[in-house]
Amino acid sequence: MEHHKPLLPTSSHAAPTPTTRKDLLFIVCGLLFLSSLVAYGGYRASGVPHTHVSSPTSNHQQDHQSPTSLLSSQWYPVSRGVSSGVSEKSSNLLFASEGGASEAFPWDNSMLSWQRTSFHFQPEKNWMNDPNGPMYYKGWYHFFYQYNPNGAVWGDIVWGHAVSRDMIHWLHLPLAMVADQWYDKQGVWTGSATILPNGEIIMLYTGSTNESVQVQNLAYPADPSDPLLLDWIKHTGNPVLVPPPGIGAKDFRDPTTAWLTSEGKWRITIGSKLNKTGIALVYDTEDFKTFELKEGLLRAVPGTGMWECVDFFPVSKKNGNGLDTSVNGAEVKHVMKVSLDDDRHDYYAIGTYDDNKVLFTPDDVKNDVGVGLRYDYGIFYASKTFFDQNKNRRILWGWIGESDSEYADVTKGWASVQSIPRTVRLDTKTGSNLLQWPVAEVESLRLRSDEFKSLKAKPGSVVSLDIETATQLDVVAEFEIDTESLQKTAESNEEFTCSSSGGAAQRGALGPFGLLVLADEGLSEYTPVYFYVIKGRNGNLRTSFCSDQSRSSQANDVRKQIFGSVVPVLKGEKFSIRMLVDHSIVESFAQGGRTCVTSRVYPTKAIYGAARLFLFNNATEATVTASLKVWQMNSAFIRPFPFKPDQKS
């Protein structure tokens, strides 16, 4: 079919200066040295067939780039982290070609520089993983995180620290805690903050000892009057907890925020496992220095393996306000979340909590902890919430890892970002889901917008949206399937899952339809975010929400997966998407945040001014009507704290 090609949009994100010959020589030498250390592999997949493309009038031009190519060589997988008794935290590639190795894609400085995000939190350089101890204190949001100050791969873990007034613009502070004691010599690992009623801050964290035993440690601010909390003191009696009998030395980590019991004691839970059963141990304390191990377990689910980064908090059954972690009662549901070491996903269950029996019971055992619902069906792990007492909301942070090669990460000098902070509340319409939504503060970055009303997309069509560059966007879109198509479509018992049904190339009567993000003019690269609808035997619609990376990049050394899950769409609701596009990360929220999918995307052509946005409908029968509003997004200010000469630097 005819393929109408609109002119490329103008870049609003300047390409970096090409590397000098001297710089290139340095890079080549460095990469030769790294070739014995770093993993690399390849993977390819195919994507959407396009039968028709239409384009509203646009007047854009392509950016000219003349990057310097980096060295191409052979790389093999390397494992990091597991031997230390933690997850495979590395972004190395374990999906190389059948031959065991492949030629590295010739990434250049321009491509790699484009991948760095503009409004998601990340350090200035090096490796980052789990969010730690987030809190609001004396006018500042504090964010701590697992950080390697010595490189762009997992290892040498300490606590990074940053502060913000709004969780969007961040100021980097000096390291909060480093591995300087025998009980955390192998790493200052994940922990949580508890703010006591008198304002005192308690920080519990896991340390990996000089013998790689996982223990729990106590720290607190050296100067509670300091709103920046620059200095931290480790308790002289550390460790305050060691693995109890029957628990492996490397299976005891990530203490939660504490909550008050009916007896006035503080209670925490810690993730572990017994054989392949994931478990949450429970401890009570009065002073955070001595602890009592409670009989029984908060929850145990066979077959789920090691539970990391357990989180436990209440949500209101009546309104959208967040609740302090200690709230309990008839008008409250509890959420239990675990990060599964075995598959690197975050699962949650909604249920009831019995304070006296020290027991969490899910409302739906089919959606038990570790086997049912997930916070996010893409790349999203080791998440942590906190109660923001400043605005009465519960905030969720999640670690967004890389899906490229370690080789590329080392070359660009950084790895991983954090999600945009999300509010979390109970979906009172379904009663069975959480709703996650980007914090309202991110809207302060919105610049000019383009609005498209009632666009018709016929079966098999792709419609170019005439906007500026599509590298930094906030997109709100609604879709409707025409009534005639719904009535004519035959009922079906078709089984569909995003990950195994061919992605956006899989055509059905009522889908897929949605948006192509980070696409180039010729559609040689694009990432579909879409709905797939099936009309069941009873006439009810079953909807899946997916993100397909199979054609997202021409590079052979990035993982190109298809993510997603079922999303409840209630009677009278339109199909709706909110999407944040920030260079190499795409966060997508369906139906107000009932189902969320986060993707990492590494295009080679759809970058800078060449990045485009398209509406598409790959259904065979249905015509789709779409209305969108698309904002260009400003960059956040994320930089070192401007200390005065007499302050700590």
GINORPE-V720857 format. One record per residue. N is the residue number from 1. NEAR is the number of other ideal C-beta (glycine too) atoms within 8 Angstrom. D_LAST is the distance of its C-alpha to the last C-alpha in whole Angstrom. Layout:
n=<N;N>
near=<NEAR;NEAR>
d_last=<D_LAST;D_LAST>
This chain:
n=<1;2;3;4;5;6;7;8;9;10;11;12;13;14;15;16;17;18;19;20;21;22;23;24;25;26;27;28;29;30;31;32;33;34;35;36;37;38;39;40;41;42;43;44;45;46;47;48;49;50;51;52;53;54;55;56;57;58;59;60;61;62;63;64;65;66;67;68;69;70;71;72;73;74;75;76;77;78;79;80;81;82;83;84;85;86;87;88;89;90;91;92;93;94;95;96;97;98;99;100;101;102;103;104;105;106;107;108;109;110;111;112;113;114;115;116;117;118;119;120;121;122;123;124;125;126;127;128;129;130;131;132;133;134;135;136;137;138;139;140;141;142;143;144;145;146;147;148;149;150;151;152;153;154;155;156;157;158;159;160;161;162;163;164;165;166;167;168;169;170;171;172;173;174;175;176;177;178;179;180;181;182;183;184;185;186;187;188;189;190;191;192;193;194;195;196;197;198;199;200;201;202;203;204;205;206;207;208;209;210;211;212;213;214;215;216;217;218;219;220;221;222;223;224;225;226;227;228;229;230;231;232;233;234;235;236;237;238;239;240;241;242;243;244;245;246;247;248;249;250;251;252;253;254;255;256;257;258;259;260;261;262;263;264;265;266;267;268;269;270;271;272;273;274;275;276;277;278;279;280;281;282;283;284;285;286;287;288;289;290;291;292;293;294;295;296;297;298;299;300;301;302;303;304;305;306;307;308;309;310;311;312;313;314;315;316;317;318;319;320;321;322;323;324;325;326;327;328;329;330;331;332;333;334;335;336;337;338;339;340;341;342;343;344;345;346;347;348;349;350;351;352;353;354;355;356;357;358;359;360;361;362;363;364;365;366;367;368;369;370;371;372;373;374;375;376;377;378;379;380;381;382;383;384;385;386;387;388;389;390;391;392;393;394;395;396;397;398;399;400;401;402;403;404;405;406;407;408;409;410;411;412;413;414;415;416;417;418;419;420;421;422;423;424;425;426;427;428;429;430;431;432;433;434;435;436;437;438;439;440;441;442;443;444;445;446;447;448;449;450;451;452;453;454;455;456;457;458;459;460;461;462;463;464;465;466;467;468;469;470;471;472;473;474;475;476;477;478;479;480;481;482;483;484;485;486;487;488;489;490;491;492;493;494;495;496;497;498;499;500;501;502;503;504;505;506;507;508;509;510;511;512;513;514;515;516;517;518;519;520;521;522;523;524;525;526;527;528;529;530;531;532;533;534;535;536;537;538;539;540;541;542;543;544;545;546;547;548;549;550;551;552;553;554;555;556;557;558;559;560;561;562;563;564;565;566;567;568;569;570;571;572;573;574;575;576;577;578;579;580;581;582;583;584;585;586;587;588;589;590;591;592;593;594;595;596;597;598;599;600;601;602;603;604;605;606;607;608;609;610;611;612;613;614;615;616;617;618;619;620;621;622;623;624;625;626;627;628;629;630;631;632;633;634;635;636;637;638;639;640;641;642;643;644;645;646;647;648;649>
near=<6;5;7;8;7;11;9;13;15;10;12;9;11;5;11;7;3;9;9;6;5;6;8;11;8;8;12;9;8;8;13;9;7;10;10;4;5;13;14;16;15;12;11;6;8;6;11;13;5;11;6;10;15;9;11;8;5;10;4;11;8;9;11;4;7;4;11;8;6;13;8;8;9;9;14;9;10;10;9;11;11;9;5;10;10;12;9;8;9;12;13;13;17;7;7;13;8;3;6;6;10;12;8;14;11;7;11;10;11;13;11;12;10;13;10;10;11;11;13;12;8;11;10;6;6;14;14;15;12;12;13;13;11;13;10;9;10;4;5;11;12;14;15;12;15;11;13;14;7;6;9;13;15;10;9;9;12;14;15;13;14;13;12;12;6;8;9;12;9;13;12;12;10;7;10;11;11;7;12;5;9;6;10;17;12;10;13;11;16;13;15;16;13;13;10;8;3;4;7;8;14;12;13;15;18;14;19;14;14;6;5;11;10;15;14;14;16;14;12;11;10;7;7;7;4;10;8;8;12;8;9;11;8;11;11;4;6;12;10;13;10;8;11;8;3;4;10;8;10;10;12;17;12;13;12;11;11;14;9;8;10;5;5;5;9;12;14;13;13;15;17;16;13;8;4;7;11;16;12;18;14;13;13;12;14;6;5;10;8;7;8;7;8;9;4;7;8;11;11;9;11;6;7;14;10;11;16;15;14;15;13;15;12;13;16;13;8;5;4;5;8;13;12;7;12;6;8;8;5;3;6;12;11;14;14;16;15;18;16;16;9;7;4;9;9;16;15;14;15;15;11;8;11;9;8;5;6;11;9;15;8;14;10;10;5;6;12;11;16;11;10;13;8;10;13;13;10;11;11;14;12;14;17;13;12;11;12;12;7;5;4;7;10;14;16;14;13;16;15;13;12;9;11;13;16;17;14;13;15;12;11;11;7;13;12;13;10;14;16;10;10;14;14;13;13;12;12;7;5;9;7;9;11;15;11;12;10;12;12;5;8;12;7;7;12;10;8;6;9;10;7;11;5;6;11;7;13;8;10;11;12;12;13;13;13;9;11;10;14;13;15;14;15;14;16;9;14;11;14;9;13;10;6;6;14;12;6;7;11;6;9;9;6;6;4;11;7;17;8;4;9;4;14;13;11;10;8;13;12;15;13;16;15;14;14;15;16;15;14;14;10;6;12;7;14;15;15;17;14;16;15;15;14;13;13;11;6;5;6;6;10;9;13;14;15;17;16;17;15;12;13;15;11;8;10;10;15;13;9;11;8;11;14;12;9;8;12;10;8;7;3;3;8;6;14;12;15;13;15;15;15;14;12;10;15;15;13;16;13;15;12;9;13;12;13;15;16;15;14;12;13;13;13;12;9;12;12;14;13;14;15;15;13;14;14;18;14;14;16;8;9;17;11;13;11;14;10;13;11;14;11;14;15;9;8;10;6;10;6;6;8;5;7;5;4;3;6;6;4>
d_last=<62;60;57;56;52;50;48;45;42;40;36;33;31;31;31;29;30;32;31;32;35;32;30;32;34;30;30;34;33;30;32;35;33;32;36;36;33;33;36;37;41;42;44;46;48;50;50;52;55;55;58;58;55;55;53;53;52;49;48;45;44;43;39;40;38;38;36;36;37;35;37;39;40;41;39;40;38;36;35;32;31;34;35;32;34;32;33;33;30;30;31;34;37;40;42;43;47;50;50;46;44;44;43;40;40;39;35;34;31;32;33;30;27;30;29;25;25;25;24;24;21;19;16;15;17;19;21;21;24;24;23;22;22;22;22;22;21;21;21;18;19;17;18;17;19;20;18;19;16;18;21;23;25;25;24;21;21;17;16;14;13;13;14;17;20;23;22;22;19;16;12;10;8;7;10;12;15;16;19;20;23;26;27;24;24;26;23;21;24;25;25;25;24;27;26;29;31;30;26;25;23;24;23;25;25;27;26;28;29;29;33;32;33;31;31;29;26;25;21;20;17;17;17;19;18;15;16;12;13;10;12;15;18;21;24;26;29;28;29;31;33;35;37;41;44;45;41;40;37;35;37;35;31;29;30;31;29;32;35;37;41;44;44;41;39;36;36;34;36;35;36;38;42;45;47;46;46;43;42;40;40;39;38;38;36;36;33;31;32;35;37;40;41;44;47;47;45;43;44;46;47;49;48;44;43;39;37;34;31;34;33;36;36;39;40;42;46;46;43;40;38;35;36;34;34;37;39;43;46;49;47;44;44;42;40;39;37;37;35;38;37;40;40;36;37;36;39;40;43;44;46;47;45;47;45;48;49;45;46;45;48;48;50;51;51;52;48;47;43;43;46;46;44;40;37;37;40;37;34;32;31;30;29;28;29;28;30;28;29;28;31;33;33;32;29;29;27;28;27;28;29;30;34;34;34;31;32;31;28;27;28;26;23;22;24;25;24;24;27;27;27;31;33;35;39;42;44;47;50;50;49;48;45;41;40;36;35;32;30;32;28;29;32;29;29;33;34;38;40;43;46;49;52;54;54;57;56;59;60;58;56;53;52;49;47;47;43;40;38;37;34;32;35;35;39;41;45;48;51;55;58;61;63;66;64;63;67;68;66;68;66;65;63;61;58;55;51;48;47;51;53;52;50;50;53;55;57;59;61;58;55;53;51;48;45;45;41;39;43;44;47;49;48;47;44;43;42;45;44;47;49;52;55;58;61;62;66;66;65;61;58;56;52;50;46;45;43;44;42;45;45;41;41;43;41;42;39;38;39;41;42;44;43;44;46;49;48;50;51;53;57;56;53;52;50;46;43;39;37;34;34;30;31;31;31;34;34;38;39;43;45;42;40;43;42;39;38;35;35;33;35;35;38;38;40;39;36;35;38;40;39;42;43;47;49;51;54;55;58;61;63;61;60;56;55;51;49;46;43;40;37;35;31;28;25;22;19;16;13;9;8;9;6;8;8;9;6;4;0>
